[in-house]
Amino acid sequence: MVYKELKSKFEKIILQNGLKSEKIRIKAFPLTPEEAIGNPSDLDYPLVKGRERLMEANFRGFKGQAFTDIYGDFEGTIEDVLSLKMRTNYERAIFISTLNAVLRGLNLISNTVHCKNDEPRECAKRAVNFIKEHYENPKIFLVGFQPRFAEAFSTNFRLRITDLDDEQLGKKINGVLVENEKNAKRNIEWADLLWITGTTVVNDTIEDFLNVNKPKIFYGTTIAGTAYLLGLTRFCAMSK
């Protein structure tokens, strides 16, 4: 299981750096939309609409984040975090945000704080350039409806989209339908490249994609520490 592997690797880093026994307090809390993404001109992001929140852990002043639809306060030691059973999106969000904050604090990863204002639009432009440079003109399966990626990809590539949020299903972006996750297997077979939201590591769907033998890019701040520990390719051009 991916969470067992993540916990094992994270605990090893904690022990190597003598952090498990330290009385370091980790606090994760739900950010308001303004704190998380600023005031973008586009108002269709899940963060802005209140469907999801970013949990943010603070470790010695270093921040790590995780997208989640189940959120709340948490405060404790790193050992407390390592003892979580990872049974819910809430517990996984606490673990993942803490993982990101600690690895950022140890200078093992960067770009763990979500971009703001209109930076997501610039990120989408850079993503298009990145894909053209490395994959030319692939058929893309976008896992997780991110509006700016959907717009940019649909005007430059052949695209299919899936999302877990019922509110997004049935929408069309430049003629591309946002589909139910039940169609994921068919869309994986169709695609040349998978562009996957890092939130999959919080909502417990990441293993559906890890063993897929196709090029895959995970995007966002949530996946930062996981990508480092598991050797995944990550794209997050405008985060801090």
C-alpha positions as CSV (number, residue, x, y, z in Angstrom):
1,M,0.0,0.0,0.0
2,V,1.2,3.5,-0.9
3,Y,0.5,4.9,2.6
4,K,2.5,2.2,4.3
5,E,5.4,3.0,2.0
6,L,5.0,6.8,2.6
7,K,4.9,6.3,6.4
8,S,7.9,4.0,6.4
9,K,10.0,6.4,4.3
10,F,8.9,9.5,6.2
11,E,9.5,7.9,9.6
12,K,13.0,7.0,8.5
13,I,13.7,10.6,7.6
14,I,12.2,11.7,11.0
15,L,14.5,9.3,12.9
16,Q,17.6,10.2,10.9
17,N,17.0,13.9,11.8
18,G,16.0,13.2,15.4
19,L,12.6,14.7,15.0
20,K,10.3,12.0,16.4
21,S,11.3,12.6,20.0
22,E,11.3,16.4,19.7
23,K,8.3,18.2,21.1
24,I,7.7,19.9,17.8
25,R,4.1,21.1,17.4
26,I,2.5,20.7,14.0
27,K,-0.7,22.7,13.3
28,A,-2.8,22.1,10.3
29,F,-5.8,24.3,9.6
30,P,-8.3,25.0,6.8
31,L,-7.4,28.1,4.8
32,T,-10.0,30.5,3.6
33,P,-10.2,30.8,-0.2
34,E,-8.5,34.2,0.0
35,E,-5.6,32.8,2.1
36,A,-5.1,29.9,-0.2
37,I,-5.5,31.3,-3.7
38,G,-5.8,35.1,-3.3
39,N,-8.3,36.9,-5.5
40,P,-8.2,35.5,-9.0
41,S,-10.2,37.0,-11.8
42,D,-11.7,33.5,-12.4
43,L,-14.1,32.3,-9.8
44,D,-14.6,28.7,-10.8
45,Y,-11.9,27.0,-8.7
46,P,-13.1,24.5,-6.1
47,L,-11.2,26.5,-3.5
48,V,-13.1,29.7,-4.3
49,K,-16.5,27.9,-4.4
50,G,-15.9,26.4,-1.0
51,R,-16.1,22.8,-2.1
52,E,-12.5,22.1,-0.9
53,R,-9.9,23.6,1.4
54,L,-6.2,23.5,1.7
55,M,-4.9,22.1,4.9
56,E,-1.7,23.8,5.9
57,A,0.9,22.4,8.3
58,N,3.5,24.6,9.8
59,F,6.9,23.1,10.8
60,R,9.4,25.5,12.1
61,G,7.9,28.2,9.9
62,F,8.0,26.0,6.8
63,K,4.6,25.4,5.2
64,G,3.1,22.3,3.6
65,Q,-0.3,21.9,2.1
66,A,-2.9,19.3,1.1
67,F,-6.2,19.7,-0.8
68,T,-9.1,18.0,1.0
69,D,-12.9,18.0,1.1
70,I,-12.9,17.0,4.8
71,Y,-11.0,19.6,6.9
72,G,-10.5,20.8,10.4
73,D,-7.9,21.8,13.0
74,F,-5.2,19.5,14.2
75,E,-2.3,20.1,16.6
76,G,0.2,17.6,17.9
77,T,3.7,16.2,17.5
78,I,5.2,14.5,14.5
79,E,4.9,11.2,16.3
80,D,1.1,11.9,16.7
81,V,0.9,12.4,12.9
82,L,2.8,9.2,12.2
83,S,0.3,7.3,14.4
84,L,-2.7,8.3,12.3
85,K,-4.5,5.4,10.7
86,M,-5.0,7.2,7.4
87,R,-8.5,6.0,7.1
88,T,-10.2,9.2,6.1
89,N,-9.5,12.2,3.8
90,Y,-9.1,14.3,7.0
91,E,-6.4,12.1,8.5
92,R,-4.6,11.7,5.1
93,A,-4.7,15.5,4.6
94,I,-3.0,16.0,8.0
95,F,-0.3,13.4,7.2
96,I,0.3,14.7,3.7
97,S,0.4,18.4,4.7
98,T,2.8,17.5,7.5
99,L,4.9,15.4,5.2
100,N,5.2,18.4,2.8
101,A,6.0,20.9,5.6
102,V,8.7,18.7,7.2
103,L,10.4,17.8,3.9
104,R,10.3,21.5,2.9
105,G,11.9,22.4,6.3
106,L,14.6,19.8,5.7
107,N,15.3,21.4,2.2
108,L,14.4,18.1,0.5
109,I,11.5,19.6,-1.6
110,S,10.3,23.0,-2.7
111,N,7.1,24.6,-4.0
112,T,4.8,23.6,-1.3
113,V,2.5,26.7,-1.1
114,H,-0.3,27.1,-3.6
115,C,0.0,29.9,-6.2
116,K,-2.4,32.8,-6.0
117,N,-4.4,35.3,-7.9
118,D,-4.0,34.7,-11.7
119,E,-0.9,32.6,-11.4
120,P,-2.9,29.4,-12.1
121,R,-3.6,30.7,-15.6
122,E,0.1,31.3,-16.2
123,C,0.8,27.8,-14.8
124,A,-1.6,26.3,-17.4
125,K,0.3,28.2,-20.2
126,R,3.6,26.8,-18.9
127,A,2.1,23.3,-18.7
128,V,1.1,23.4,-22.4
129,N,4.7,24.4,-23.3
130,F,6.1,21.7,-21.1
131,I,3.9,19.0,-22.7
132,K,4.7,20.2,-26.2
133,E,8.4,20.1,-25.4
134,H,8.5,16.7,-23.8
135,Y,5.5,14.8,-25.4
136,E,4.8,16.8,-28.6
137,N,1.0,16.3,-29.3
138,P,-0.3,13.7,-26.9
139,K,-3.9,12.7,-26.1
140,I,-4.2,13.8,-22.5
141,F,-6.4,12.4,-19.7
142,L,-6.9,15.1,-17.1
143,V,-7.6,13.5,-13.8
144,G,-9.2,16.1,-11.5
145,F,-11.1,19.1,-13.1
146,Q,-8.7,22.0,-12.8
147,P,-10.4,24.8,-14.9
148,R,-7.3,26.5,-16.3
149,F,-5.7,23.2,-17.3
150,A,-8.9,22.0,-18.9
151,E,-9.2,25.2,-20.9
152,A,-5.6,25.3,-22.0
153,F,-5.3,21.6,-22.8
154,S,-8.6,21.4,-24.7
155,T,-7.5,24.2,-27.1
156,N,-4.1,22.6,-27.7
157,F,-4.5,18.8,-27.4
158,R,-7.1,16.0,-27.6
159,L,-8.4,15.8,-24.1
160,R,-10.6,13.8,-21.7
161,I,-11.5,14.8,-18.2
162,T,-12.7,13.0,-15.1
163,D,-13.6,14.3,-11.6
164,L,-15.0,13.0,-8.3
165,D,-17.1,16.1,-7.6
166,D,-20.7,15.5,-8.8
167,E,-21.1,19.3,-9.3
168,Q,-18.5,19.2,-12.1
169,L,-19.9,16.2,-13.9
170,G,-21.6,17.0,-17.2
171,K,-19.8,20.3,-17.8
172,K,-18.2,20.9,-21.1
173,I,-15.0,22.8,-21.6
174,N,-14.5,23.7,-25.3
175,G,-16.6,20.7,-26.1
176,V,-14.8,18.3,-23.7
177,L,-17.1,16.6,-21.2
178,V,-16.2,16.3,-17.5
179,E,-16.9,12.6,-17.0
180,N,-17.5,10.3,-14.0
181,E,-14.5,8.4,-12.5
182,K,-16.2,5.2,-13.7
183,N,-14.9,6.0,-17.2
184,A,-11.3,6.3,-15.9
185,K,-10.1,2.9,-17.2
186,R,-11.4,3.6,-20.7
187,N,-9.8,7.0,-20.7
188,I,-6.5,5.7,-19.4
189,E,-6.4,3.2,-22.3
190,W,-7.2,6.0,-24.8
191,A,-4.6,8.5,-23.5
192,D,-0.9,9.0,-24.3
193,L,-0.3,11.1,-21.1
194,L,-2.0,11.2,-17.7
195,W,-2.1,14.6,-16.0
196,I,-3.2,13.8,-12.5
197,T,-4.2,16.0,-9.5
198,G,-2.0,15.5,-6.5
199,T,-5.2,15.3,-4.4
200,T,-5.4,11.6,-5.4
201,V,-3.0,11.0,-2.5
202,V,-5.5,12.4,-0.1
203,N,-8.7,10.9,-1.5
204,D,-7.2,7.4,-1.7
205,T,-7.3,7.0,-5.5
206,I,-3.6,7.4,-6.3
207,E,-3.0,3.7,-6.5
208,D,-5.4,3.6,-9.5
209,F,-2.7,5.4,-11.5
210,L,0.7,4.4,-10.0
211,N,0.9,1.1,-11.8
212,V,-0.3,2.4,-15.2
213,N,2.4,1.9,-17.7
214,K,2.0,5.2,-19.4
215,P,3.7,8.6,-19.0
216,K,2.1,10.4,-16.0
217,I,2.5,13.8,-14.5
218,F,1.2,14.7,-11.0
219,Y,0.4,18.3,-10.4
220,G,0.0,20.6,-7.5
221,T,1.4,21.3,-4.0
222,T,-0.4,18.4,-2.3
223,I,1.8,15.8,-4.1
224,A,5.1,17.5,-3.4
225,G,6.5,15.2,-0.6
226,T,4.9,12.1,-2.1
227,A,6.5,12.7,-5.5
228,Y,9.9,13.1,-3.8
229,L,9.5,9.9,-1.7
230,L,8.0,7.7,-4.5
231,G,10.0,9.2,-7.4
232,L,7.0,10.6,-9.3
233,T,7.1,13.3,-11.9
234,R,5.5,16.5,-10.6
235,F,4.5,19.8,-12.3
236,C,3.8,22.8,-10.2
237,A,5.2,25.9,-12.0
238,M,3.9,28.8,-10.0
239,S,3.8,27.6,-6.4
240,K,6.1,29.0,-3.8
